[in-house]
């Protein structure tokens, strides 16, 4: 069980609430509850009511959709210090995807009523959510631009660069190891391309030294990825 201090520290590490005052973090921490899921357990399904959002403390969660042919397509993986499920929690509409625990997961759950209490007493909490949602919209716009304007190797370079910078918490030069936890088919879905073309583009990035592959682990050279992402 996470202590109150550990919960506040985790909340403070997130993109959503990072930078808030300790008193604001404590207000959020007072509203969360710890939940646990086994590997392979469904956390929520597409179409379910969105009553809570979740912050991963340990483990990894897969966000996916089921196609009309019954095939599951993963479009995101959520790890420690990342929130998921916030959109449906905020607007009260149905979930737009399935969330499944890839491994054993320990998470903090924040209900809509709990969030509203914290935001009502702490304006900075609501402001943080507004900035977070605006960031999500900007990222979605950038993803659409990338798919429309860049060749596949450029799209992959931008995807790996963003993932590496998020993990490292910096855009300084260096090398960052990513554990994607997804198939090439899932990756193809993310960048809007076919699996064979993604495989070819991955080989091109590896040949250039921008990435090194070892199973699902990819070592990213941030300088090389920036060069490819910016020159396409």
N, C-alpha and C positions, 0 to 999 in steps of 0.2 A: 504494500500500500504506500502510495506517495505521500510524503509529509506535506504540510501546508507550505513550507518553505520551498520544497522541491516543485510543487505545483506552480507557485508564483514565478520561480525561476524559469520553468518551462514556458509558461505563458509569455514571459518577457522576452524569450528567444524567438518568438514567432514574428513573421512579417506583419501579421494583423495588429498585434498589440505591443510589439517591440518599441521601446522608446517612451512608453507611458511611465508616469510617476509611480513609485512603489505603492502609494495609497490606492491608485487606480487598479494596479495589478492585484492588490489584496482584495479589492471589491469584486473583481472578476473571480479570483480564486475562491472567494466565499460562496460563489454561486455554482461552481462546477461539481460534478460527482465522478468518481472513478468507475470505469467500466472495463470489462475484459472480454475478449473473444478468442476462441480457438482457431488455429489455422484451418482455412477452408470454410469457416462459418460466415454466413451471409449477415451483414450488419443491417442493410436495408436494401429494398428492391425498387426498381424503376416503377413509378406509379404510387408508391407508398406516400402517406402524408409526411411532410417534413417538420417534425417537432423539435429536433435537436441538431446541433452541429457538434463535431468531434475534433479533438486535438490529440494526435498520436503522440504518446509518450515512448512506447517501445513497439517494435514490429513494423509491419508494412501492410498497407491496404490497397487493393486494386479497384479502380473505378472502371466500369465497363458497361457495354450495352449488348443486347442480344438481337441479332439480325433476324429477318423474317425466315431465313433458312435454318435458324436455330444455332447459329455460330456466335460465340462470345468474342467481342472485340474490345480489347483493353485500350483505353485512351489516356490513362494517367495512373501513376503509382504515388501513394502518399506515405511519407516516412515521418520519423520523429521531428517534432516542433512544427508540424504542418497541420492546418485545419482542413476539414472537408465537410460538405453538407450544409454550408452556410446559406446558400441561395434559397433553398426550399424552406429552411428554418425562418428566414426573414420574411419571405412573401407568402408563406402558408400554402403554396401550391405543391403539386406532387413532385416526388423525386424524379430526376431526369435520367438517372443511371443506377446501376447496381453497385453496391460497395461490399467487397468481400475481403476478409482477413487473409492475407497471403501466408502469414506466420501467426504465431500467438501475438496478440495485440493487447497492450494496455493503453487506454485512452481516457481523456477527460471529456465528459459530455456537458454541453451548455444548452439548456432549453430556451425556447423563445421567451417565455415569461421571465426566466432568470436573466437573460441578456437585457431585456427591457428594463428590469429593475436596476441593473448595473448602469445602463446607459442613462436612465432617468436621474440617477443620483450623481453620476459622473459624466459630464458632457464630453470629456476627452475620449471616453469609450465609444460613444456614437460617432465622433469625428474620425476616430481610427478606423471604424468600419466603413465609413464613407470613402476614405482614402484607399482602403484595401479594395473595395469594389471598383473604384475608378481604375486602380492598377490592373485588376482583372480584365476590365473592358479594353484598356490599352494593349494588354498582352494578346487578347483575342484579335484586336485589329491588326496588330503586328504579325500574328500568325497567318491571318488571311492575306496580308500583303506579301508575306514570304512565299506562301503557296502560289500566289498569282504571278509574282515577278521573278522568283529565283529558281535556278535549276536545282535538281535534287541534292547535289553535293553541298550547295549553298544552304539549303533548308536544313540538312542534317548538321552542318557546321553550326548554324545558329541555334539549333535545338540542343546540341551537346554543350555549346558555349554557355547558354542560359542555365542549363542544368548544373554544369560545373561551377559557375559563378554563384548559383544559389546554395550549392552544397558548401563551397569554400567561404561564402560570405564576403567575397572580394572579387574584383576584376583585375587584380595584379597578375603579372606574368607568373607562370608556373605550370605544374602538372597536377591534375586532379583525377582520382580514380572514381568512376561511377559504377554502381551496380544497378543496371537497368531493370532487371527482373521482368523483362518482356521479350516477346519473340520479334523476329524481323517483320512478321505480318502486323503485329501491334504497332511497331515503329513506323511501318509504311502508312498505317491509318493516321498517325499523328502528323506526318509530313505531306500527306495527300499524294501518295505515289504507290506503284505496285511493288510487291515484294522483290521480284527480280531486279527492278531498277534500284531499289534501296540496297540490295546486296552488291550491285556494281558500284554504287556511289560509296558504300562503306569501304570497299576495296581501294577506291581512289583516295579516300581520306587516309587510309592506312599507309598507302604507298607514299603519300606526301609527308608522312610523319605527324599528321595532325592528331591521329588516334592510334592506339595499340589495343588489339582485342585479345581477350583471354576468357573464353566462355561468355558469360553475361557481363563480365567486367570490362569496362572500356577506360583506358587511361587517356586523358585529354591533354593535349598541349595547347594552352590557352592562346599563346602567341600565334601559332599556326592556324588555329580555328578562327581567330580574329581576322587574320589575313584572308582566309578563304571566304568567310562570311561577309567581309567588307568589300571584296574585289569582284564578287559575282555581279 
